[in-house]
Amino acid sequence: MTGHARSGGFDTIRLCAALLVYHSHSFALAGRPEPSVPGYSLGGVAVIVFFAISGYWVTQSALQRSFGAYAMARALRIFPGLAVSLVAVILACALASSIPVNDYLVQPATWRYLQNAFPFFLPALGEIPGVFEDGANHAVNGSLWTLRYEVMCYVALGLAALFGRMGVRLVMIAAALFGAGVLGMMIAAGSTAVGDHHIRLLDYLQVRWIATFGAAFAFGAWLHGFDDRRLALAIAGSAAALALTWRDPILAPAAGLFLFGSTAIWLGRKLHLDRRITRGHDLSYGVYIYAFPCQQLAVRLVEPVGAADFAVYYLTGLAGTVTLAGLSWWLIERPALRLKDPILMQIERIGTAFPLRRKPA
């Protein structure tokens, strides 16, 4: 694959995607329809962008590092910020619980919510007893459900990379075939409900989202080898496909996946925004993990009945989200990432002594 230096606007694109999730959820939590495009809510578009960009970058990490170093790099990016956010949300939600604070803080059901720190490996818990029971959505953090699919992609990719580029290519082909198979089942049944069946792995994982997110991740990995001309052709082709299928509830999401993923990667490569906007500070993950609970709390402080109330609710939740995302980056995520190089160096030394990956043919 052709390599690309990690520059341009990828951090900014991810931050915009995280804010788009916030914007989309702000309507749902106020009891209003989410803004949408053919096949997806705006939040759904943002999640596709996340998975495509992850596939674009993480595949190179899996191929260049030992399995242990790759796994540790992913863990240091996901788990520290997520674990701290869960504790912070549990404590903050004591103020929004129908259960007396003393009882809320000592009951085991409250703290079982911490198992969400290990998405994919432990069953997800969406609710805490007594919290947000009066709202349009009872979930404490309705954004976390996608993390299990992200970790699923990371695990599959890491295992495939043990067999080098051929293993990664085979997984990409498998993701494409699985996605095509699910799409074919939906077309045959004439309904997206086919994709809502569950497969029991280490957690409940829906067929539809395994296919969707796996395809977006694999598509991003595939685009890493594209030059500018081929990437532009991918955008044009997927745009034409969406224009032809935009009224179809089954085919439009498939075409949109390719359009949103390829466009995000093109923008990330072409728009050199990071040096002006994010400046090396990646707040996107913090926005993603704190937005929903901040919105849940904000909608109880300001009931969004009219336009003015909605604006106050929206800005209140946004201020809390950005503040907590900044604190998460500066106090948790960035210090954890600073540990990455020395830790990975030691893991690579161990990996050299006990190699797991097959040597390229």
N, C-alpha and C positions, 0 to 999 in steps of 0.2 A: 504493500500500500504506500501511497505517496504521503509523506509526513508534512504537517503544517505546524509552524511554531504557534504556541498557545498565546495568541495576541488578538487584537481586533476588538470585538465587542461581545464576546460570549458571556462574560460576567454580567454585563449590562442587559443582554437579552434574557438571561435567566432571572435577573431582578425584575424586569418588566413582566415576565411570565408569572412570577410569584405575586406581583401586584395585580395581575389580571385575575388570578384565582381569588384574591381578596375582593376585587370588584364584583366578580360573578357571585360569590357567596354572600355578599352584602345584600343582594336582592332576595336570595333564598331564605336567609335568616330573618328577613323582614316580612316573610310570607308572600313574596312577589315572585313572578317567573324570572328565571335567570336569563340574561341576554344570550343570544345564541347565533350561530351561523349554521349552514346546512350540516347536519350530522352531529354537532357538538354544542354544548354550552361554551361560553368564553373560557370558563375554568377548564373544561375538557381540552380545548385548544392548547391552553398553557401546559397542561400535563403532557400532551403529546410532544410539545416543544422540549420539555424537560427530558423525556426519555430519548428523543432523537439526539439531543446534544450529549447526553450521557453516553450513548452508544458510540458517538463520534469520537469522544475523548478516551473513555475508559478502556476501549478495546486495545489501544496502544499500550496502556499501563499493564494490562493483563499479559501482553506478548513480550514486553520488555523486562518484566520483573518475575521473580520466582513466585510460586503460588502463595507462599506464606507472606511475602512482602506485599503482594497485590491485595490479599485479604486484609492485612493490617492497614494498608492505605485507605481502603474503603471503610473499615471500621472506625478509623480515626476521624473520617469526615462525617460519618453518620451518627455514631452512638453517643459521643460526649454531649453534643448540643441537644440531642433528642432526650437523653436521660435527665438532664438538668431541666429541660422544658417541662417534662412530665411532673417533676417534683414541684416546680413553680406553679403549674396549672392546678395541681391538687390543692396546694395551699391557697391560691387565689379563689378557687371555687368553694372554699369553706364559707365565703361570704354570700355565695349564691345557692347554698344548699338549704333544703327544707328541713334538714336534720340539724339539731343543735350542734354548735361547733365542737364542743368537747366530745360528743358521741361520734361526730363525723371523722375527727382526726384519729380516733382510736379503733374504729371498726376495720377489720381486715379487708372488707370489700372495697374500701376507699383506696388502700395502698396496692391492691391487686392491679390497679390501673397501670402500675409501673412496668408490668410485663410487656407493655407496648414498646418498651425500649429495645425489644428484640423482635422486630417485625419479621415475619416469615417463619422464624424459629419457634415462636410461641403464639397461641391463639390471640387474636386482637380483641380488645375490649373497647367498645365505643362509648360506654356510659359509666358514670359513677353514681351509685344510688343517692337519690335526693337532689341531684344537680341538673338544672335546666329541664326540669320535668314539665314546665309550663309553656315552653316555646314551640315554634314551628318545627324545630329539630332538637332532639334530645341529646345528640352526640356532644361530647365534650370537645372533641377535635375531629371534625369530619374530613379533614385533609389527610390524616395519617394513613388511611386505608391504602393509598397508592404506594406507600413505602414498602409494603410486603412484596409487591410486584417488582419494585426496583431492586430489592435485595435478591429476589428470585433471578432476575437478569444477571446480576453480579455473580451469583453462585454458578449459574450455568456457564457464563463466560469464563470464569476462572478455571472451572474443570475442563472446558474445551481447550483453553490455552495451554494446558499441560501437554497437549499433542501438537502444539505449534499452530502456525497459520492454517494448516489443513483442518485442524480441529475446530478453529474459529469459523472457517468457511462452512464446515458441515453444520455447525449450530445455526449459522445464518440461514442456510438452506432449509434446515428443519423448522426454524421460526417462520420462514416464508410459506412452507408447505402446510404447517399447522394453521397459520392465518388463513390461507386459501381454503383449507378444508372447512374451517368454521364458517367462513364467508359462504362457501357453497351450501353448507347445511342451512344457513339462514335464508339463502335465496330459494332453496328447495321447499323450506317450510313457509316462506313468505312472511317471516317474522324475525325480529331481533331477539325474541324470547328464547330462541335456541341457545344463544350465548349466555343466558342467565342461569344455566345449570351449574352445579358446583362439582368440583373435583377435590377430593380430600387428599392434600399432600401433608405438609406440616401445619397448615392452617387452611381454612376455607378459601379457595382461589377460584374465581369464576372463569369459566371457559372463555367468555367474551373478552375479559380483560387480560387474560393470559395471551390471547391471540393479538389483541390490540397493542398492548404495551410491549410485548415481545417483538412484534413486527416493527414498531416505532424504534425500539432500541437497535434491532438488527439493521434497519434501514439507515440509521445514523452511522453505524459502524461501516456499512457498505459505502456510504458517501465520503468517508475519509479518504478513499482512494481516488476520488473524482477531481479532475482539474476544473477550472472555472467554466469552460465550455460545456462539459458534460453535466456539471451541476445546474447550469442555466437550462439545459435541455430537460433535466429531471423536473425542474420547476415548471417549465412550459408544458410538459406532458401531463403532469399531475393537475395543473390548472385547467387544461383542456378536459381532462377526465372529470373533474369536479363540475365544470360548466355543463357537461353532458348528463350528469347524474344527480344534480343538486336537489331535485325533487324526490329522489329515491331514498327512503330511510335506511336502506341497507348498503347500497353502493356509495352514497355520498360520504359517509364516515370513512370508508376505505380510501376513496380518492383524497379526502381532506387530510388524512394521516400523512400521505406522501407530500402533499402541498405544504402543510404547516411545517413538517420536519425539514424539508429541503430549503424552504424559504428562511427558516430560522438559522440554519447553518450558513446559507449564503450571506445573510445579514451579519452573522457573527464573524465571518471571514472578511467582509468588505467594509463594514463600518467600524472605524477605529475609535470606539466610544469609551472603552475602559479607562484609558489614560486621562479622560476628561471627567468621567462620571463616577465609576466605582473605585478607580485608583488603587486597585489591589485589595479592596475590602469587599468581600463577597457576602452581602447581606441576604441573598436570595433564600438560602436555607432557613435562616432565622425568621424571615417573613413567612415562609411556608409553614413552619411548625407553630408559630405563635398567632397567626392571623385569626383562625377560626375561634379559639377561646376568647380572644380579645373582642371579636365581633359578638359572640354570645353574651359577654358581659355588657358590652356597649348597648345592645338592643334592649337590655333591661334598665339601663340608666336613662335612655332616651327612647321612648316608644315612637317608632318612625311612621306616624300616621300621615302627615302632610309632607310636602317637598322640603320645607325648612327643617322639620324634625328629622327627616331622612338624612339631610346634609349634615346635621349635627351628630347624629348617630354614626354616620359614615366616617366623618373626620375624627371623632373620638376614638373609634376602633382603630383607625389608621395610625393615629398618633401613638396609641399603646403598642401597636404591632411594630412600628418602626423603632420605637424606643427599646423594646425588648429584643428585637433582632440585632440592633446595634450592640446592646450589652452582651448578647449571646456571642456575637462575633469577637468582640474585644476581650471578653473575659473567659470564654469557653472554647470556641471553635478555633480561633487563631492560635492560642497557646497549645491546643492539641495538635494542630497541624505543624507547629514548630518542632514538635517531638518526632515528626514523621521521618526526617532524614536520618538522625542517629539510630532510631529504632529499625528502620528498613535496612540500614547498612549492616546492622548486626544480623538481621534475619537473612539477608543475602549471603552473608558469610556462612551461616549455617546451611543455607540452601546449596551453596557451592560444595560443601562437604557431603551433604546428603541430597543429591539432585533428585527431583521428582519429575521434571519435564523431560520428555523425550528429545533427543537431539534432532535438529532438522535433517531430513533425508538429503 
